[in-house]
Amino acid sequence: MEHRRLGRSGLKVSSICLGTMTFGESKGFMKGVTSTDDEARRVLDRALDAGVDFLDTANIYSEGRSEELLGEWMGPGTMDQGLSRRHILQACDDSLRRLRTDWIDLYQVHMQDGATDIEETLRALDDLKRAGKVRYVGCSNYTGYRLTESLWVADRRNLSRFESVQLQWSLVERGAEREMIPPCRAFGLGVMVWSPLGRGLLSGKYQKGQKPPAGARLADWKDTFTKYDNDTTWSAVAAAQKVAQELGSTPARVSLAWLLAKPEVSSVIIGARTEKQLDDNLAAAGLALSPAQLEALDKASQPAWGYPYDFIGLRERW
């Protein structure tokens, strides 16, 4: 079943819409020509199997029974994702209920949605803030152009702007520096870093020319390991190990400390399966790297930036 965008909105609808005027036993003008409850449910199930998730109803259909049947039957659908107004408002209410709180300090959209107009997303987030349900809003996994456009629309329409960006950044994944970090710096957005240890590659347990150790995450994520199994990655890993030896520390702490030394970084998100891993990562907060060590890590992990940055020079990037 094809799903189409409804005009310019962020709402997506199946190209076939199911009318429900005949659902539920009516005692009014449709008496005698409506479905029983069981028949209505079977029709709904069949329509859903065919990909239909756009339903038309009204409060007068079977004296409200049509709406009741839909309420009993409906579950997750196409609109339970993306950055449409409907999904944002519903998702926030669901999170508040699950978290058992009245507000969220920082509410971030998880990924940009090219099918939804930016203003629709920002206006929904602004309404959540005005309602007191969220304090600040941010975004995650945005491109540089989408972030800048969002900031421009927020300013033009007097809407709450993004105050944070959550993005992937590490010694083995520095792509964010090409397009995301410059606008964060220029417009004063806080940066939250995910996967700061490069999917575990910077933890110290992976070695060049060797298969991932048994039980390690990348032993199962073979495609990810293949993607990062290159000279630039292993140069960065070796540099982190060298600095760790100089400081009597660990590659994981050094890699986290390299990020914490970046002025744009507000917080680094760490994950830990064990208390030992947690303690190791937490110690990075007190680890200071010298300017020479920071420079060595930068050089060892520097990717090929591509045009126009290689053409205009790295200094012009900032």
C-alpha positions, -999 to 999 in steps of 0.1 A, spaced: 0 0 0 14 34 -10 16 61 16 14 97 5 21 130 22 -11 150 29 -4 183 11 25 201 28 19 186 62 39 159 79 9 136 79 13 105 58 -18 86 47 -24 54 29 -36 60 -7 -68 40 2 -88 53 31 -114 31 49 -147 47 57 -163 34 89 -199 47 86 -212 11 86 -193 0 117 -213 -9 148 -249 -18 151 -269 15 145 -302 24 160 -306 55 138 -306 62 101 -282 34 93 -302 8 112 -302 -26 94 -273 -19 71 -243 -17 95 -218 -44 105 -218 -62 138 -189 -55 161 -172 -87 151 -177 -81 114 -162 -46 118 -131 -60 135 -126 -85 108 -129 -58 81 -104 -36 100 -80 -65 104 -82 -73 66 -77 -36 57 -46 -33 80 -31 -65 65 -35 -48 31 -16 -17 44 -45 6 50 -40 28 81 -61 58 72 -96 57 86 -126 80 83 -152 82 110 -176 106 127 -192 109 160 -227 103 145 -218 69 129 -238 43 148 -243 68 176 -206 68 184 -201 31 183 -179 34 152 -154 55 171 -155 32 201 -147 2 179 -118 21 163 -105 31 198 -106 -5 209 -89 -18 178 -62 8 169 -25 2 176 8 15 163 8 27 127 26 48 101 23 80 121 39 66 152 73 78 139 88 109 123 85 145 133 49 153 125 29 174 150 7 144 159 36 121 166 56 146 186 27 156 209 16 120 214 52 107 220 58 134 246 27 125 265 36 88 264 71 96 277 57 117 305 34 89 315 61 62 314 86 84 333 60 94 359 69 131 357 51 163 347 79 177 326 112 168 307 141 192 311 156 185 276 134 170 249 153 160 217 140 148 184 159 117 174 165 122 137 157 147 110 125 140 90 126 152 54 90 144 49 78 169 75 80 207 71 104 221 96 79 247 109 54 220 118 80 202 139 92 234 156 57 247 163 48 214 180 79 215 201 72 252 210 37 242 221 51 215 244 74 241 259 46 267 264 25 240 280 52 234 305 58 198 294 94 204 283 119 230 294 143 230 264 143 213 230 171 198 209 178 176 179 199 145 171 214 131 140 208 162 119 227 174 89 243 208 90 220 224 65 189 210 83 201 223 116 209 258 103 175 259 85 157 249 117 175 277 136 165 302 109 129 292 109 127 293 147 141 329 146 119 340 118 87 326 134 96 334 170 95 297 180 116 279 205 149 270 189 171 239 193 195 244 222 214 211 218 226 187 192 232 150 200 256 135 175 282 107 169 318 118 175 349 100 184 385 96 174 374 71 148 343 90 136 350 127 131 325 134 103 305 157 126 334 182 125 328 188 88 292 202 89 277 199 124 303 213 148 308 247 130 271 257 133 270 245 169 299 268 176 285 297 156 250 296 172 259 285 207 244 250 208 254 225 233 268 192 219 260 158 234 282 130 220 270 95 215 293 65 207 324 84 221 344 51 220 336 44 184 314 14 190 340 1 214 369 3 190 387 27 214 381 6 245 415 -11 241 402 -46 233 405 -44 195 438 -48 177 447 -42 140 449 -74 119 429 -94 145 393 -105 146 371 -89 173 373 -109 206 346 -133 213 316 -117 231 326 -82 219 299 -61 202 317 -59 169 321 -97 168 284 -97 159 283 -63 141 304 -76 113 294 -48 88 303 -21 113 337 -37 120 344 -39 82 335 -3 78 360 9 104 387 -16 96 410 9 79 443 27 84 428 58 98 409 39 125 440 19 136 461 50 135 437 66 160 435 35 182 473 34 183 476 70 192 451 66 221 470 36 233 503 56 232 489 85 252 473 61 277 508 45 283 523 80 288 497 88 314 493 54 330 457 54 320 435 35 295 427 41 258 390 45 267 397 73 292 421 91 268 394 89 240 368 104 263 391 131 276 399 141 240 362 148 235 358 165 268 386 189 258 365 202 229 349 235 239 317 227 220 310 195 240 286 199 269 283 162 278 296 128 266 271 99 267 287 67 281 273 32 282 286 4 305 276 -32 309 296 -36 341 307 -15 371 343 -19 360 335 -3 326 316 25 343 344 33 367 369 33 339 348 57 318 340 80 348 377 85 354 380 103 321 363 134 337 395 139 358 420 132 330 438 162 315 456 159 282 484 182 273 483 203 242 509 181 226 489 150 233 457 165 220 475 175 188 489 140 184 455 125 187 441 150 162 467 143 136 465 105 140 427 105 135 423 132 109 401 120 80 402 132 44 378 161 46 370 164 9 360 195 -10 357 223 -3 376 219 30 407 204 16 407 232 -10 402 262 13 422 249 42 412 236 76 415 269 93 388 283 72 364 256 84 362 272 118 
